[in-house]
Amino acid sequence: MSRYLYGASVQGIQEFIFKTNQLQEIVGASKIVKSLEVEFENISSYQKGDKNILVNAAGNIKAIFDDKKEFEDVVKEFPKKIMQKAYGITISQAVVEINGDQPTKDELNLLEQRLKIQRNKPSIPLDPHINIMELAPKTARPLVKIEKKGDDEIRMDMSTKQKYKANADNKGQLADLLNGKKKLAVIHADGNGLGQLIPKLSNTNISEFSVNLDKATRDAYEEAKKIVQDNKIRKIILDGDDMTVICNANYALEFTKIFLKKFEELTEKYTNHKLTACAGIAYCNEKYPFHYAVSLAEALCSATKKHAKAINKDLAPSSLMFHNIQSSNFQSWDKFLEDELTIQNDQETIRCDFGPYYLSQNEQPLIVDFENTVKAYRQEGSPISRLREWMGELSKSKQYSENLLDRINEMIKTNNKWKCEIMDNNLKKINPKLCNQELVIDKDGYRKTPIYDVLQILSVTEAN
């Protein structure tokens, strides 16, 4: 008897959630996206935990059908349900006939190829407009509702109306998440190695693994959240091995470190497979367009994955990168590297992206050592203000910057409030080549310095 491997990929999730800077809409949109998982269970005969549901998380669905008519009904009805519930989201579907009880690696790859073809086909929105229609000013989609809030007036398209309805009881604003420096952070984390692991699992194991992976991710988030005040963090996406949150900038680095650690521990505990994850942190202010911040966080996550896979292609070690956004928009991480993180002086080119920083990895800078270095530079008597001057000189002249660094080190040797020996040890833990006298070293095929990263964290966070 033939069996059918069904796949669905929900598109436009990030744009749907982050097309606004209103926290109530962002959280409402994330609730709608989360509810889409239930829609699949409602329209099919399967419930959560069913062995025939291989994956149902983060807009990615894979299931096996024995009944041809049932999957045909799903293919017919599921996109309509999704698009009506979340205006602006579209869905791609594909089916592969399989011969055995479980899909082979080739059959899974074929399904992904067919889904990719479907994703490239344009979709027609459910809310098209003609010139005589009034449009919501923020989205340029047809206006469906005007709501008064005191002296303010909210003009909504269908998508905005759905988001407010889904999160009607939420009173929070992005301003509530800001620290004293008016900064917050968008954090995106993603698991490693699932593409290699899932094809090795049996049908029953894939279904059970998917449920347990989701539980591990959620529990890792809850464990990491304990260091953050409840009103200073908002989870936006928390499904499968994906996490996207917005939080107060003061907590972002430590929260992410704990999440990565707990993700490793809990995936091993719940799934019997120790998984790792990579993360990107984008620091910004509340006015910065969130779709750019999310794009940067994802790009940082991808960059650290690339670096980590070069260390271990089978299972990239857990690591993170971060960036404080100072420009007006985001084009690509490579563009940031070129425009903001590359220094060209009269003798050499220096890169300021010293990361990724790793949870635990030999011969790589560790998150905990970087945190300790930041804390040391935050102490009274630290030469950090002079190191800002040094960074300025570094972009002009190698000789002048070396002379200034010599003067800085002479100054700190006579400063009893700040122990230069301790800082030497901190720097050497990040990389054995680093010390107070050597702040630019060879790393990853470039000349690099970690001081820019230290300055970034000090500029966006406050002392605890």
MIVO-754962 format. One record per residue: residue in three letters; x, y, z of N, C-alpha, C, CB in turn. Coordinates in steps of 0.2 Angstrom, whole numbers, plus 2048, in hexadecimal, padded with zeros to 3 digits. Glycine has a CB too. Layout:
residues N
AlaXYZXYZXYZXYZ/...
This chain:
residues 464
Met8047FA8008008008008048068007FB800806/Ser80380B7FC8078117FB8058158018058157F5/Arg80B81980380A81E80980D82480680E81C80F/Tyr80B82A80980C83180681083580B806834803/Leu81683880A81983C80E81784380C82183B80D/Tyr81484781081184D80F81585281380A84E812/Gly81785880F81B85D81281786481182285D80F/Ala81886881681586F81581A87481880E870819/Ser81B87A81582087F81881C88581882687F813/Val81B88881E81888F81E81D89481D81588F826/Gln81B89981982089E81781D8A581982089E80F/Gly8228A981A8208B081C81F8B182381A8B2818/Ile8228AC8278208AD82E8248B38318238A6832/Gln82A8B483082E8B983382B8C08318358B9831/Glu8298C182A8268C78288208C882C8268C7821/Phe81C8C382C8158C38308168C68378128BC82F/Ile81B8C383A81C8C584181F8CB8428208BF845/Phe8248CD83E8288D38408278D883B8308D1840/Lys8228D98378218DE83381F8E583781C8DD82E/Thr81E8E483D81C8EA8418218EA8478158E9844/Asn8218F084A8258F18508218F185782A8F7850/Gln81A8F08568168EF85C8168E985F80F8F1859/Leu8188E98658198E28698138DE86981B8E3870/Gln80D8E286A8078DE86A8058DA8648018E386C/Glu8078DD85E8068DA85880B8D48578078DF852/Ile8118D58598168D08588148CA85C81D8D385A/Val8128CB8628118C586680A8C28648108C786E/Gly8058C68627FF8C385F8018BF8587FA8C985D/Ala8058C28548078BE84E80A8B785080C8C284A/Ser80F8B78558128B185780D8AC85A8178B285C/Lys8088AE85D8038AA8607FF8A785A7FE8AD864/Ile7FD8AB8557FA8A884F7FE8A384B7F88AE84A/Val8058A484B80989F84780989984B8108A2847/Lys80A89985280A89385680388F85580B89585D/Ser7FE8938547F788F8547F788B84D7F2894854/Leu7FB88D8487FB88A8427FC88284280088D83D/Glu8008808478028798487FB87584A80787884E/Val7F787984E7F18758507EC87584A7ED879855/Glu7EC8798457E887983F7E987383B7E987F83B/Phe7F087183A7F186B8377EE86583A7F986A836/Glu7EF8648417EC85F8457E485F8447EE85F84C/Asn7E18658447DA8658437D786383C7D786C844/Ile7DB8648377D98638307DB85B82E7DC86782B/Ser7E08588327E28518307DF84D8367E9851830/Ser7E08478367DE84283B7E38418407DC83B838/Tyr7E98458407EE8448447EE84984A7F5844841/Gln7F08478507F184B8567F884C8587ED84985C/Lys7FA85085C80185185E80484B861801857863/Gly80984985F80D84386180B83D85D80A842868/Asp80783D85880583885480C83685080083984F/Lys80D82F85081382D84C81482F84581482684D/Asn80E83184280E83283B81083A83A808831838/Ile80F83E83F81284583E81984584080E84A843/Leu81D84683B82484683C82784C83F828844835/Val82485283C82685983E82085D83E82C85B83A/Asn81F86184381A86684381C86C847813863845/Ala82087084582387584982687B84482887384E/Ala82688184782988684382788783C831886844/Gly82188683A81F88683382188182F82188D831/Asn82487B83282687682E82286F83082E87582F/Ile81F86C82B81A86782C81C86182881386882C/Lys81D85B82B81E85582781A84F82A826853826/Ala81684C82681284782981184182380B84982B/Ile80F83B82680E83582180783482181382F823/Phe80483381B7FD83181A7FD82A8177F9837816/Asp7F882681A7F78208167F18218127F581B81C/Asp7ED8258137E682680F7E882C80A7E0828814/Lys7E782B8047E88307FE7E38357FF7E882D7F8/Lys7DD8348007D88398007D983E8067D1835801/Glu7DB83B80C7DC83F8117E28458107DE83B818/Phe7E784280D7ED84880C7EA84C8067F384480A/Glu7E684A8017E384E7FC7DF8547FF7E084A7F7/Asp7DB8528047D78568087DB85C80C7D285380D/Val7E185980F7E585E8127E886380D7EA85A816/Val7EB8608087EE8658037E986A8007F08607FD/Lys7E28688007DD86D7FE7DB8728037D78697FB/Glu7DA8708097D787480E7DC8788127D3870812/Phe7E28758147E78788187E987F8177ED873819/Pro7EB8808107EE88780F7E888C8107F0887807/Lys7E288A80E7DD88F80F7DC8918177D688C80D/Lys7DC88C81B7DB88D8227E18918257DB886826/Ile7E78908227ED8948257ED89B8227F4890822/Met7EB89C81C7EB8A38197E68A781C7EB8A2812/Gln7E08A481E7DB8A88207DC8A98287D48A4820/Lys7E08A582B7E18A78327E78AC8337E38A0836/Ala7EB8AC82E7F18B082F7F28B48287F78AC831/Tyr7EF8B98277F08BD8207F78BF8207EB8C3820/Gly7FA8BD81A8018BF8198058B98198038C481E/Ile8038B381B8068AD81B8048A98168068A9822/Thr8098A58128078A180D80A89A80F80A8A3806/Ile80889580B80A88E80D80C88A80780588A811/Ser81188780781388280181287B80381B8837FF/Gln8108777FF80F87080081286B7FB80786E801/Ala8148657FD8168607F88158597FB81E8617F7/Val8148547F781384D7F98188497F580C84B7F7/Val81B8447F881F83F7F581C8387F782683F7F7/Glu81B8347F281982D7F381F8297F68158297ED/Ile81E8257FB8238217FE82181A7FE825824805/Asn8268167FE82580E7FE82580B80582A80B7F9/Gly82980D80982A80A81082680D81583180A812/Asp82780B81B82380D821826814823824809827/Gln82C81682182F81C82283381F81C83481C828/Pro83382681C83682981683E828816835830815/Thr84182681084882681084B82D80F84A82280A/Lys85182D81085583480F85383780885C833810/Asp8538338038528357FC84B8387FC85382F7F7/Glu8468347FF83F8377FE83E83D80283A831801/Leu84283E80884184480C84484A807845844812/Asn84A84880484D84E80084984F7FA85484B7FD/Leu84584A7F784184C7F283B8507F483E8457EF/Leu83884F7FA8338537FD83685A7FD831851804/Glu83C85B80083E86280183F8667FA845862804/Gln8418627F58428657EE83B8677EC8458607E9/Arg8368637ED82F8657EA82D86B7EE82B85F7EB/Leu82E86B7F582C8717F98308777F682D870800/Lys8368777F583A87C7F283787F7EC84187B7F1/Ile83587B7E783187D7E182B8817E38308777DD/Gln82787E7E78218817E98228887EC81D87D7EE/Arg8278897F082988F7F482A8947EF82E88E7F9/Asn82D8937E982F8977E482989A7E08348957E0/Lys8238977E181D8997DD81A89F7E08198937DC/Pro8188A47DD8158AA7E080E8A87E38148B07DB/Ser80C8AB7E88058AA7EB8018B07EA8068A77F2/Ile7FB8B07EA7F68B57EA7F38B77F17F08B47E5/Pro7F48BD7F37F28BF7FA7EA8BF7FA7F58C67FC/Leu7E88BD8017E18BD8017DE8C48027DF8B9808/Asp7E28C98037DF8D08047E28D57FE7E18D380B/Pro7E18D37F87E38D87F27DF8DE7F37E28D47EB/His7E18E37F07DD8EA7F07DD8ED7EA7E18EE7F6/Ile7D88F17E97D88F57E37D88FD7E57D18F47DF/Asn7D99017E07DB9087E27D590C7E67DC90C7DB/Ile7CF90A7E67CA90D7E97CA90B7F17C390C7E6/Met7CE9067F37CE9047FA7D29087FE7CF8FD7FA/Glu7D090A8047D590D8097D990880C7D191080E/Leu7E090A80D7E590580F7E79078167EB90580A/Ala7E990281A7EC9038207F390681F7ED8FC824/Pro7F590C8227FB90F82080190B8227FB916824/Lys8019078278079048298098FE824807901830/Thr8048FB8218058F581D8038F58168018EF820/Ala7FF8FA8147FD8FB80D7F98F680B8038FC809/Arg7F58F28107F08ED80E7E98F08107F18E7812/Pro7E48ED80D7DD8F080E7DB8F18157D88EC80B/Leu7D98F78177D68F981D7D08F581F7D590181E/Val7D08F28257CA8EE8277C78F082E7CB8E7827/Lys7CB8F48327C98F68387CD8FC83B7CA8F083D/Ile7C990183E7CC9068417CA9068497CA90D83E/Glu7D090684D7CE9058547D190B8587D28FE857/Lys7CD90E85C7D09138607D39118677CA918862/Lys7D99148697DC91286F7DE9198727E290E86E/Gly7D991C8767DA9238797DA9288737E192387C/Asp7E092B8727E093086D7E392D8677E493686F/Asp7E59278677E89248617E392085D7EE91F864/Glu7E591F8577E191B8527E591684F7DD92084D/Ile7E29108507E690A84C7E29088467E7904851/Arg7E59098407E290783A7E59008387E390D835/Met7E08FB8387E38F48377E18F18307E08F083C/Asp7E58EE82D7E48E98287E28E282B7EA8E8823/Met7E08DD8277DE8D782A7E38D482E7DB8D2824/Ser7E98D482C7EE8D08307EF8D48367F58D182C/Thr7EF8DA8377F08DE83D7EA8DD8427F18E583C/Lys7E48DC83F7DE8DB8437DF8D48467D88DB83F/Gln7E18CF8427E28C88457E78C884B7E48C383F/Lys7ED8CC84A7F28CC84F7EF8CF8557F88D084C/Tyr7EC8D58557E98D885B7E48D385E7E68DE859/Lys7E08D085B7DB8CB85D7DF8C58617D68C9858/Ala7E48C385E7E78BD8617EB8BF8677EC8BA85C/Asn7EC8C58687F08C786E7ED8CD8727F78C986D/Ala7E68CC8727E28D28757E48D487C7DB8D0874/Asp7E68CF8807E78D08877EE8D38897E68CA88B/Asn7F38D38837F98D58857FA8DD8847FE8D287F/Lys7FD8E088A7FD8E788A8048EA8897FB8EA891/Gly8098E58888108E78888128EB8828148E0888/Gln8178EF88381A8F287D8228F187D8198FA87E/Leu8258F287782C8F18768308F587B82E8F286F/Ala82D8FB87D8318FF8828328FC88882D906882/Asp82D8F788A82E8F48918348EF8918278F0892/Leu8368ED88B83C8E888B8438EC88B83C8E4885/Leu8438F388A8498F688984D8F788F8488FD886/Asn8548F788F8588F88958598FF89685F8F4894/Gly85D90189A85E90889C86290C8968629098A2/Lys86590889186890B88B86390B88586E90888A/Lys85D90988685890988185990487C85791087E/Lys85C8FE87E85E8F987A85A8F287B8668F887A/Leu8598EF8768568E88778598E387284E8E8876/Ala8588DD87285B8D886E8568D386B8618D4872/Val8588D28658548CC8618598C68618518CF85A/Ile8578C186485B8BB8648588B586085C8B886B/His85C8B285B8598AD85785E8A78588598AF850/Ala85B8A185A85F89B85B85C895857860899862/Asp86189185485F88C85086388585185F88E849/Gly86088085286487985386887784D85F874855/Asn86D87384F87287184A87186984987987284C/Gly87286784387386084186C85C84087785D846/Leu86786084086085C83F86085983885A861841/Gly86285C83386285A82D86585382C86585F828/Gln86B85283086E84B82F86B84683487684C831/Leu86884983986584483E85F84183C865847845/Ile85A84583A85384383985283D83484F849837/Pro85683D82E85583782A85883182D85A839824/Lys85B83183285E82B83685982883A86482C839/Leu85382C83C84E82984184982683D84C82F845/Ser84682184184081E83E83A82283F83F817842/Asn83482083C82E82483C82C826843828820839/Thr82B82084782982284E82E82685282981B852/Asn83582585183A82985483A830852841826853/Ile83883184B83883884983283C84C837838841/Ser82D83984D82783C85082883E85782183884F/Glu82B83985B82D83A86283283F86382F833865/Phe83783E85E83D84385E83A84A85E842841859/Ser83684B85983385285883085585E82E852852/Val82C85186182885386782D85586D82384E869/Asn83285086E83785187383C85787183B84B874/Leu83D85886B84285E86983E86486B84385E862/Asp83886586983486B86B83486C87282D86A868/Lys83386787683386787E83A86A880831861881/Ala83F86787D84686987F84787087E84B86587C/Thr84587387884687A87684287E87B84487B86F/Arg83C87C87D83788088183A88188883087E881/Asp83C87B88B83F87B89184687E892840873894/Ala84A87E88D85088288C84F88988D854880886/Tyr84A88B88984789288A845894891842894885/Glu84189089483F89289B8458928A083A88C89D/Glu84A88D89F84F88D8A38538948A28548878A2/Ala85489689C85889C89B8558A289D85A89C893/Lys84E8A289D84A8A789E84A8A98A68438A689C/Lys84C8A58AA84D8A68B18518AC8B384F8A08B5/Ile8568AD8AF85A8B38B08578BA8AE8618B28AD/Val8528BA8AA84F8C08A88488C18AB84D8BF8A0/Gln8478C78AD8418C98B083B8C88AB8418D18B2/Asp8358C58AD8308C38A982E8C88A482A8C18AD/Asn82E8CF8A682B8D48A28318D789D8298DA8A6/Lys8378D389D83C8D689983E8D18938428D789D/Ile83A8CC89283B8C788C8348C588983F8C188F/Arg8348C488382E8C287F8308BC87A82A8C787B/Lys82D8B687B82F8B187682A8B287082E8AA879/Ile82D8B286A82A8B38648298AC86082E8B885F/Ile82E8A985F82E8A285C83289D8608318A2855/Leu82E89886283189386682E88C86483089486E/Asp83188985F82F88385C83487F85982A885856/Gly83487885A83987485883F87685B839874850/Asp84487785684B87985984C881858850875855/Asp84788485684788C85584589085B84388D84F/Met84989585C84789A8618488A185F84A899868/Thr8438A585F8448AD85E8418B08648418AF857/Val8448B58678428B886D8448C086C8448B5873/Ile8408C48708428CB8708438CC87883D8D086E/Cys8498CF87A84A8D088184E8D688284E8CA884/Asn84E8D88898528DE88B85A8DC8898518DF893/Ala85D8E18878648E08848698DE88A8678E6881/Asn8678DF89086C8DE89686C8D68978698E189C/Tyr8678D28958678CB8968698C78908608C9899/Ala8698CA88A8698C688486F8C188486A8CA87E/Leu8758C388587B8BF88587B8B988A8818C3886/Glu8798BA8908798B58958738B08948788B889C/Phe86D8B38928678AF8908698AA88B8618B388E/Thr86C8AD88586E8A88808738A38828718AC87A/Lys8788A588687D8A088887989A88C8828A388C/Ile87589C89087189789486C89389086D89A89A/Phe86989688B86589288786988D883861897882/Leu86E88F88087288A87C87588488187988E879/Lys87788688787988088B87387C88D87C883892/Lys86D87E88F86787A89086587688A86287F893/Phe86587988486387687E86787087D86487B878/Glu86E87087E87286A87E87086588387986C87F/Glu86F86788986E86288F86785F88E86E866895/Leu86286388C85B86088C85985C88685686688C/Thr85D85E88085C85A87A85E85387B85F85D874/Glu86485387F86784C88086284888586E84D883/Lys86084C88A85B84988F85584688C85A84E895/Tyr85284A88884B84988584B84587F84784F884/Thr85084587B85084287485683D87385184786F/Asn85A83C87886083887886583A87385D831877/His86484087086984286B86B84986E866843864/Lys87284A86F87485087187585586B87B850875/Leu87085A86B87185F86687486586886A860863/Thr876869863879870864875875861880870862/Ala87687B86287388185F87788685E86C883863/Cys87688B85987989185887489785887D891851/Ala87789D85A8728A285B8758A98598718A3863/Gly8718AD8578738B485586F8B98598728B584E/Ile8728BE85C86F8C48608708CA85C8738C4867/Ala86B8CE85B86B8D48588688D985D8668D4851/Tyr86D8DE85F86B8E38638688E985F8718E5868/Cys8638EC8628608F285E85C8F686385C8F0858/Asn8598FC8618548FF86584D8FE862856907864/Glu8489008668418FF86583F90185E83D90186A/Lys84290685B84090985584290684F841911855/Tyr84790285084A8FE84A8468F98478518FB84C/Pro8458F98418408F483E8428ED8408408F5836/Phe83D8E984283F8E38458408DD8408398E184A/His83D8DE83A83F8D98358468D983383A8DA82F/Tyr8498DF8348508E08328548DD8388538E7832/Ala8528DE83E8568DB8448558D38448538DE84B/Val84F8D184284F8C98428538C783C8478C8841/Ser8538CA8378578C883185F8C88338568CC82B/Leu8618CD8378688CD8398698C783E8698D483D/Ala8658C68438658C18488668BA8448608C184D/Glu8628B983F8628B383B8698B283785C8B2836/Ala86B8B88358718B88318778B68368728BE82D/Leu8778B983C87C8B884187C8B084387B8BC847/Cys8768AE8438768A68458798A283F86E8A5846/Ser8778A483987A8A08338818A18338778A382D/Ala8848A783588B8A883588F8A483A88D8AF836/Thr88C8A384088F89F84588E89884388C8A184C/Lys88989684088888F83E88E88D83988188E83B/Lys88F89283489489082F89B88F83289489682A/His89D8948378A389383B8A388D83F8A489983F/Ala89E88B84289E88584789E87F84289788584B/Lys89B87F83D89B8798388A2877836896879833/Ala8A687D8358AD87C8338B18788388B0883831/Ile8AF87983E8B28768448B086E8448B187984A/Asn8AA86D8448A78668448A186683F8A586484B/Lys8A286383989D86383489785E8368A086182D/Asp89885983A89385583C88E85884289684E83F/Leu89185C84688D85F84B89086584D88B85A851/Ala88E86B84B89187184C89187385488E877848/Pro89687585789587785E89187D85F89C878861/Ser88E87D86588A88386788E88A86788688286D/Ser88B88F86488F89586488A89B86289489585F/Leu88C8A18638888A786188C8AC85E8858A9868/Met8898B185B88C8B78598878BD85A88E8B7851/Phe8898C385B8858C985C8878CF8598858CA864/His8838D48588848DA8558808DF8578848D984D/Asn8828E585987E8EB85B87D8EF8548828EF860/Ile8778F08528758F384C8768FB84D86E8F184A/Gln87A8FE84987A90584987990884288290684B/Ser87890483D87690783786E907836879903831/Ser86B90A83186490B83086090582D86391182C/Asn86490082A8608FA8278658F482785E8FC820/Phe8638EF8258678E98258668E681E8648E382A/Gln86C8E581A86C8E281486E8DB8148708E680F/Ser8748DA8178778D381887C8D481E87A8D0812/Trp87E8CE8218838CE82688A8D08228848C7829/Asp88B8CD81C8918CF8198928D68188918CB812/Lys88C8DA81788D8E181688F8E481C8868E4813/Phe88C8E282288E8E48288968E382988A8E182E/Leu8988DD82889F8DC8288A38E18248A18D5826/Glu8A18E381E8A58E781A8A58EE81C8A28E7813/Asp89F8F081E89E8F882089F8F98278968F981F/Glu89E8F582C89F8F78338A48F38378988F6836/Leu8A68ED8348AA8E98388B18E78358A78E283A/Thr8B38EB8308B98EB82D8BD8F182D8B98E8826/Ile8C38F18308C78F78318CD8F682C8CA8F8838/Gln8CE8FC8288D48FC8248D89028268D28FD81C/Asn8DE9018298E390682A8E89068258E5905831/Asp8EE90A8278F390B8228F79048218F8910824/Gln8F68FF8258FB8F98248F78F38249008F9829/Glu8F18F28268ED8EC8278E68ED8278F08E882D/Thr8E38E78268DB8E78268D98E282C8D88E3820/Ile8D58E58308D38E28378CC8E18378D68E683D/Arg8CA8DB8398C28D983A8C18DA8418C18D2837/Cys8BA8DC8428B88DD8498B38D884B8B58E484A/Asp8B28D38478AD8CD8498B18C884B8A98CB842/Phe8B38C88528B78C38558B48BC8568BA8C685C/Gly8AD8BC8578A98B68588A98B28528A28B885A/Pro8A68AC8528A18AA8578A48A985E89D8A4855/Tyr8A08A98638A28A786A89F8A186C8A18AD86F/Tyr8A289C86E8A089586F89E8948768A589086D/Leu89988F87789788C87D89D88888189188887D/Ser8A088487D8A588087F8A987D8798A387A884/Gln8AF87F8788B287D8728BA87F8728AF88086B/Asn8BE87A8728C587B8728C888086D8C9874872/Glu8CC88486F8D088986A8CB88E8668D3884864/Gln8C588F86A8C08948678BE89886D8BA891864/Pro8BD89F86C8BB8A38718B48A18748BA8AB86F/Leu8B48A187B8AE89E87E8AA8A48818B089A884/Ile8A38A388189E8A88838A08AB88A8978A6883/Val8A18A688F8A38A88968A98AC8968A38A189A/Asp8AE8AA8938B48AE8938B38B58908BA8AB88F/Phe8AF8B688B8AE8BC8888AA8C088E8AA8BC882/Glu8A58BD8918A18C18968A58C389C89B8BC899/Asn8AA8BF89E8AF8C18A38B38C78A18B38BB8A5/Thr8B58C789B8B98CD8988B58D38988BC8CB891/Val8AF8D38968AA8D88968A98DB89D8A38D7893/Lys8A88D78A28A88D98A98AE8DC8AC8A68D38AD/Ala8B48DA8AA8BA8DD8AC8BB8E48A98C08D88AA/Tyr8B98E58A38BA8EB8A08B58F08A28B98EA898/Arg8AF8ED8A68AA8F28A88AC8F58AF8A48EE8A9/Gln8B28F28B28B48F48B98B78FB8B98B98EF8BC/Glu8B68FE8BF8B99048C08C19048BF8B89078C8/Gly8C39098BB8CA9098B98CC9068B38CE9068BF/Ser8C79038B08C89008A98CA9058A48C28FC8A7/Pro8CE90389F8D190789A8CC9078948D8905898/Ile8C69058958C190488F8C090A88B8BB901892/Ser8C091088F8BF91688B8C59188868BD91C88F/Arg8CB9168898D19178858D191287F8D7917889/Leu8CE90C8808CE90787B8C99098758CC90087E/Arg8C490D8778C09108728C491586D8BA914875/Glu8C99198708CD91D86C8D29198688D1921871/Trp8D491386B8D990F8688D590C8618DB90986C/Met8CF90A8628CB90785C8CB90D8578C490585E/Gly8CA9138598CA9188548D19198508C891F857/Glu8D69198548DD9198518DF91384D8E291A857/Leu8DC90D84F8DD90784B8DB9088448D990184E/Ser8D690C8438D390D83C8D79128388CC90F83C/Lys8DC91583B8E091A8388E79188368E092083C/Ser8EB91683C8F291483B8F490E8408F691A83D/Lys8F790983E8F99048428FE9068478FC8FE83E/Gln90390A84590890D84A90591184F90D911846/Tyr90191684D8FE91A8528F99168578F991F84F/Ser8F69118558F290D8598F690985E8ED908855/Glu8FC90685C9009038609039078659068FF85C/Asn90590D86390891286890291486E90A919865/Leu8FC91586B8F79168708F69108758F091886D/Leu8F690A8728F59048768FB90487C8F58FE872/Asp90190587A90690587E90590A88490D90787B/Arg9039108829019158888FC91388C8FF91C884/Ile8F69108898F190D88D8F49088928EB90A889/Asn8F89038908FA8FE8948FF90189A8FE8F9890/Glu90390689890790989D90290C8A390C90F89A/Met8FD90F8A08F89128A58F590D8AA8F39168A1/Ile8F39078A78EF9038AB8F48FF8B08EC8FE8A7/Lys8FA8FF8AE8FF8FB8B39008FF8BA9068FB8B0/Thr8FF9068B98FF90A8BF8F890B8C39029108BE/Asn8F39088C08EC9098C38EB9038C78E79098BD/Asn8EA9058CE8E99008D38E28FD8D38EB9028DA/Lys8DD9018D08D68FF8D08D48FA8CA8D29058CF/Trp8D98F98C68D78F48C08DE8F08BF8D58F88BA/Lys8DD8E98C08E38E58BF8E48E28B88E18DF8C4/Cys8E98E58B58EB8E38AE8EC8DC8AE8F08E78AC/Glu8EF8D88B38F18D18B38EA8CD8B28F48CF8B9/Ile8E58CF8B58DF8CC8B58DC8CC8AE8D98CE8BA/Met8DC8D28AB8DA8D38A48DE8CF89F8DA8DA8A2/Asp8E58CF8A08E98CA89C8E68C389C8F08CB89E/Asn8E58C18A28E28BA8A28DB8B989F8E28B88AA/Asn8D78BE8A08D08BE89C8D18BD8958CC8C489E/Leu8D68C28928D78C288B8DA8BB8888DB8C8889/Lys8DE8B988C8E28B288A8DD8AD88A8E78B188F/Lys8D88AD88E8D28A888E8CE8A88888CE8A8894/Ile8CD8AE8858C98AF87F8CE8AC8798C88B687E/Asn8D48AE8798D98AB8748E08AC8778D88AF86D/Pro8E48A78778EA8A787A8EF8AC8778EE8A0879/Lys8ED8AF8718F28B486E8F08BB8718F18B4867/Leu8EA8BC8748E88C28768EB8C487D8E18C2877/Cys8ED8CA87E8EF8CD8848EE8D58848F68CB886/Asn8F08D88898EF8E08898F38E38848F18E2890/Gln8F98E08828FD8E387D8FB8E18769048E187F/Glu8F88DB8758F68D886F8EE8D886E8F98D286E/Leu8EB8DC86C8E48DC86B8E18DB8648E18E386E/Val8E68DA85F8E48D88598E98D28578E68DE853/Ile8E58CD8558E98C68548E68C384D8E88C185A/Asp8EA8BE84B8E88BA8468E28B58488EE8B6842/Lys8DD8B58448D78B08468D38AF8408D38B384C/Asp8D18A983E8CD8A78398CF8AA8328C68AA83A/Gly8D68AB8318D98AD82B8D98B582A8D58AB825/Tyr8D78B98308D78C08308DB8C38368CF8C3830/Arg8DC8C98368DE8CD83C8D88CF83F8E38D383A/Lys8D78CD8468D18CE8498D28D18508CC8C8849/Thr8CD8D58538CE8D785A8C78D685D8CF8DF85A/Pro8C78D48648C08D38678BE8D986A8C18CE86C/Ile8C28DF86A8C08E586E8BA8E886B8C68EA86E/Tyr8B98E88658B28EA8628AC8E78658B28EA85B/Asp8AD8E08668A78DC8698A68DE8708A98D5869/Val8AC8DF8748AB8E287B8A88E987B8B28E287E/Leu8AA8ED8778A78F487689F8F38758AB8F8871/Gln89E8EF8708978EE86E8928EC8748968E9869/Ile8948E78788918E587E8908EA8838948DE881/Leu8968EE8848968F38898918F988789D8F688A/Ser8918FA88188D90087E8858FE87F88F901877/Val8838F887F87C8F687E8798F388587B8F1879/Thr87E8F288A87B8EF89087E8F389687E8E8891/Glu87A8F289C87C8F58A287F8F08A78768F88A5/Ala8838F28AC8858ED8B18808EA8B588B8F18B5/Asn8808E48B687B8E18BA87C8E38C287C8D98BA/
